């Protein structure tokens, strides 16, 4: 089956190349849905939270001239429900980060339920796209979708995503892209649970991930954080964060910026520093 698909793909690509060679004037850039440019759209900062302490800091943080929207990425349905209760009490809404992977029989929308104060999704795998579209909510692309150029951006935008995100500023309308200013990138995602293996009880894990923390040391002596996720899956996050210059993003017209929290303790200080950098570019 794979061999047949490969032959079909090569044949179609060969025909396309031959047609472009005969009519070079017909060669066009990948089509991207047009969006009416907003006149001085306000800056918006999205902050991904992975625990309730981080969400509490984000909800209590205020920055004049900057709209802050939380993104929820919790390992258990209980934490997510409590987070939603906080949002409802504050009359706030958030984006919900969908699972990185899901297996047959699992809900591709994870712990999401219709009555939750969620106005959009953070898409991390194409397998959840159809289910996310059926909700009618906005869909934003996670950096892990590996958008690298205009062609890959057009693929996701034509599939129904509102925004995508690349490693650099993409040659697409600024309304279609977001930029992450700070995050510790994921290095490895696995179904195997190291919490259960090393800290769990002889019979069952005993939810060791809820009361313990783990870091893995690599050959260079760096300690990478291990965090649990839905269905007891684990993700390893790099110790050193990667950053993007807020000045360059705003200079290019990007109005939707992001911060991903992992295991940071001084969340208020991080938010203050990032907001100061962002707002200093608008004066």
C-alpha positions as CSV (number, residue, x, y, z in Angstrom):
1,X,0.0,0.0,0.0
2,X,2.8,2.4,0.9
3,X,4.6,1.6,-2.4
4,X,1.4,2.4,-4.4
5,X,0.9,5.7,-2.6
6,X,4.6,6.6,-3.2
7,X,4.2,5.9,-6.9
8,X,1.0,8.0,-7.1
9,X,2.7,10.9,-5.3
10,X,5.8,10.8,-7.5
11,X,3.6,10.7,-10.6
12,X,1.5,13.6,-9.5
13,X,4.6,15.6,-8.5
14,X,6.3,14.9,-11.9
15,X,3.2,16.1,-13.8
16,X,3.1,19.2,-11.7
17,X,6.8,20.0,-12.3
18,X,6.3,19.4,-16.1
19,X,3.3,21.7,-16.2
20,X,5.2,24.4,-14.3
21,X,8.2,24.1,-16.7
22,X,5.8,24.6,-19.7
23,X,4.0,27.6,-18.1
24,X,6.4,29.3,-15.7
25,X,4.0,32.3,-15.5
26,X,1.4,30.1,-13.8
27,X,3.7,29.3,-10.9
28,X,2.1,30.9,-7.8
29,X,2.7,31.0,-4.1
30,X,0.6,28.7,-1.9
31,X,-2.8,30.2,-1.4
32,X,-3.5,31.6,2.1
33,X,-7.0,32.8,3.2
34,X,-7.1,36.5,3.2
35,X,-8.1,38.3,6.4
36,X,-9.0,42.0,6.5
37,X,-6.2,43.8,8.4
38,X,-7.4,45.2,11.7
39,X,-6.6,48.8,12.2
40,X,-4.2,48.8,15.1
41,X,-5.3,45.6,16.7
42,X,-4.5,45.5,20.4
43,X,-1.6,43.5,21.6
44,X,-2.5,40.1,23.1
45,X,-0.4,37.9,25.2
46,X,-1.2,34.2,25.6
47,X,0.4,32.5,28.6
48,X,0.4,28.7,28.7
49,X,-0.1,27.3,32.3
50,X,0.7,23.8,33.4
51,X,-0.4,24.0,37.0
52,X,-2.9,25.9,39.2
53,X,-0.2,28.0,40.8
54,X,0.8,29.4,37.4
55,X,-2.8,30.0,36.4
56,X,-3.4,31.9,39.7
57,X,-0.4,34.1,39.0
58,X,-1.6,34.8,35.4
59,X,-5.2,35.6,36.5
60,X,-4.0,38.0,39.2
61,X,-1.5,39.7,36.9
62,X,-2.5,43.0,35.3
63,X,-0.7,44.9,32.6
64,X,-2.1,48.2,31.3
65,X,-2.4,48.1,27.5
66,X,-1.9,44.4,27.2
67,X,-4.7,41.7,27.0
68,X,-3.6,38.5,28.7
69,X,-5.2,35.2,27.8
70,X,-4.4,31.9,29.6
71,X,-3.8,28.6,27.8
72,X,-4.5,25.5,29.8
73,X,-2.3,22.4,29.7
74,X,-3.1,20.2,32.7
75,X,-2.3,16.6,33.3
76,X,-5.6,15.7,35.0
77,X,-9.3,16.4,34.5
78,X,-9.6,17.5,38.1
79,X,-7.1,20.2,37.7
80,X,-8.7,21.4,34.5
81,X,-12.1,21.5,36.1
82,X,-10.8,23.6,39.0
83,X,-9.0,25.9,36.6
84,X,-12.3,26.4,34.7
85,X,-14.1,27.2,37.9
86,X,-11.5,29.9,38.6
87,X,-12.0,31.3,35.1
88,X,-15.8,31.4,35.5
89,X,-15.4,33.2,38.8
90,X,-13.2,35.8,37.2
91,X,-15.4,36.0,34.1
92,X,-12.5,35.0,31.9
93,X,-12.0,32.5,29.1
94,X,-9.0,30.5,27.9
95,X,-7.5,28.3,25.1
96,X,-7.2,24.6,25.8
97,X,-4.1,22.8,24.7
98,X,-5.1,19.5,23.0
99,X,-3.1,16.3,23.7
100,X,0.1,15.8,21.7
101,X,-1.0,12.4,20.7
102,X,-4.1,10.2,21.1
103,X,-4.6,6.5,20.6
104,X,-7.6,4.7,19.1
105,X,-10.6,4.9,21.5
106,X,-9.3,8.1,23.2
107,X,-11.1,11.4,22.9
108,X,-9.0,13.6,20.6
109,X,-10.2,16.7,22.6
110,X,-8.8,15.3,25.8
111,X,-10.6,16.6,28.9
112,X,-12.5,19.3,27.0
113,X,-16.3,19.6,27.7
114,X,-18.8,22.0,26.0
115,X,-19.7,24.0,29.1
116,X,-16.1,24.9,29.9
117,X,-15.1,28.6,29.5
118,X,-12.9,27.7,26.5
119,X,-13.0,29.9,23.4
120,X,-10.4,28.0,21.3
121,X,-7.9,25.2,21.0
122,X,-4.1,24.9,20.7
123,X,-3.7,22.1,18.1
124,X,-0.7,19.8,18.5
125,X,-1.6,17.0,16.1
126,X,-3.6,16.7,13.0
127,X,-5.5,13.7,14.3
128,X,-7.5,16.1,16.6
129,X,-8.3,18.7,13.8
130,X,-11.6,17.3,12.7
131,X,-13.0,17.0,16.2
132,X,-11.8,20.5,17.1
133,X,-13.5,21.9,13.9
134,X,-16.8,20.3,14.9
135,X,-16.9,22.5,18.0
136,X,-16.9,25.7,16.0
137,X,-14.2,27.2,18.2
138,X,-11.0,28.9,17.0
139,X,-8.0,26.7,16.4
140,X,-4.4,27.9,16.8
141,X,-1.4,25.9,15.8
142,X,1.2,24.9,18.3
143,X,4.9,25.4,17.5
144,X,5.3,21.6,17.5
145,X,3.4,21.4,14.1
146,X,6.7,22.3,12.6
147,X,5.7,25.2,10.3
148,X,8.8,26.3,8.4
149,X,7.7,28.2,5.4
150,X,4.8,29.7,3.4
151,X,3.8,26.3,1.9
152,X,3.5,24.5,5.2
153,X,1.7,27.5,6.7
154,X,-0.8,27.5,3.8
155,X,-1.5,23.8,4.4
156,X,-2.6,24.4,8.0
157,X,-4.5,27.6,7.3
158,X,-6.4,26.0,4.5
159,X,-7.2,23.1,6.8
160,X,-9.0,25.5,9.1
161,X,-6.5,26.9,11.6
162,X,-6.8,30.5,12.5
163,X,-3.1,31.0,13.2
164,X,0.2,29.1,12.9
165,X,3.6,29.6,14.4
166,X,7.0,29.0,13.0
167,X,10.6,29.1,14.2
168,X,10.9,32.6,12.6
169,X,8.6,35.2,11.2
170,X,6.7,33.7,8.3
171,X,6.0,35.3,5.0
172,X,2.2,35.2,5.6
173,X,-0.3,37.8,6.8
174,X,0.5,38.8,10.4
175,X,-3.1,38.1,11.4
176,X,-2.4,34.4,10.7
177,X,0.6,34.0,13.0
178,X,1.7,34.1,16.6
179,X,5.1,34.2,18.1
180,X,6.3,32.6,21.3
181,X,8.7,34.9,23.2
182,X,9.7,32.5,25.9
183,X,9.4,28.7,26.3
184,X,11.3,25.6,27.3
185,X,10.8,23.4,24.2
186,X,9.8,19.8,24.5
187,X,12.5,17.3,23.7
188,X,10.7,14.0,23.9
189,X,7.2,12.8,24.5
190,X,6.5,9.2,25.5
191,X,3.7,6.9,26.6
192,X,5.9,5.3,29.2
193,X,5.6,6.9,32.7
194,X,8.9,7.3,34.5
195,X,7.1,8.5,37.7
196,X,5.4,5.2,38.0
197,X,8.6,3.3,37.2
198,X,10.8,5.0,39.8
199,X,8.5,6.5,42.4
200,X,5.3,4.4,42.1
201,X,4.1,1.8,44.5
202,X,4.6,-1.9,43.9
203,X,1.0,-2.2,42.8
204,X,0.0,0.8,40.8
205,X,1.6,4.2,40.4
206,X,-0.2,5.8,43.4
207,X,-0.2,9.1,41.4
208,X,3.4,9.7,42.2
209,X,3.5,12.5,39.6
210,X,1.1,14.6,41.8
211,X,3.5,14.6,44.8
212,X,7.0,14.3,43.3
213,X,9.0,16.1,40.6
214,X,11.7,14.6,38.3
215,X,14.6,15.9,36.3
216,X,16.7,13.9,33.9
217,X,20.4,14.6,33.6
218,X,22.0,14.4,30.2
219,X,25.6,13.7,29.2
220,X,26.4,17.5,29.4
221,X,25.2,17.8,33.0
222,X,22.0,19.7,32.1
223,X,18.8,18.8,34.1
224,X,15.7,18.6,31.9
225,X,12.3,18.7,33.6
226,X,9.9,15.7,33.2
227,X,6.2,16.6,33.4
228,X,3.2,14.3,33.4
229,X,0.4,14.7,30.8
230,X,-3.0,13.2,30.1
231,X,-3.3,9.4,30.1
232,X,-0.1,9.2,32.2
233,X,2.2,10.2,29.3
234,X,5.4,12.0,30.0
235,X,7.2,14.9,28.2
236,X,10.8,16.0,28.7
237,X,11.4,19.8,28.5
238,X,14.8,21.3,27.9
239,X,16.4,23.0,30.8
240,X,17.5,26.2,29.0
241,X,14.6,28.3,27.5
242,X,14.5,29.6,24.0
243,X,13.5,33.2,23.5
244,X,12.4,35.5,20.7
245,X,12.9,39.2,20.4
246,X,9.7,41.1,21.2
247,X,11.0,44.1,19.3
248,X,11.4,42.1,16.0
249,X,8.0,40.5,16.4
250,X,6.1,43.8,17.0
251,X,8.2,45.6,14.3
252,X,6.9,43.0,11.8
253,X,3.4,43.6,12.8
254,X,2.7,40.6,15.0
255,X,0.0,41.3,17.6
256,X,-0.4,37.9,19.1
257,X,2.5,36.9,21.4
258,X,3.0,33.9,23.7
259,X,4.8,32.7,26.8
260,X,4.9,29.0,27.8
261,X,5.4,28.3,31.4
262,X,7.0,24.9,32.4
263,X,8.4,24.8,35.9
264,X,9.1,28.5,36.6
265,X,8.6,29.5,40.2
266,X,8.9,33.3,39.8
267,X,6.0,33.6,37.4
268,X,5.1,37.2,38.3
269,X,8.7,38.3,37.7
270,X,8.8,36.6,34.3
271,X,5.5,38.1,33.3
272,X,6.6,41.6,34.4
273,X,9.9,41.4,32.5
274,X,8.1,40.1,29.3
275,X,5.4,42.7,29.5
276,X,7.9,45.5,30.0
277,X,9.8,44.4,26.9
278,X,6.6,44.2,24.9
279,X,5.1,47.5,26.0
280,X,8.4,49.3,25.5
281,X,8.1,48.7,21.8
282,X,4.7,50.3,21.5
283,X,5.7,53.7,22.9
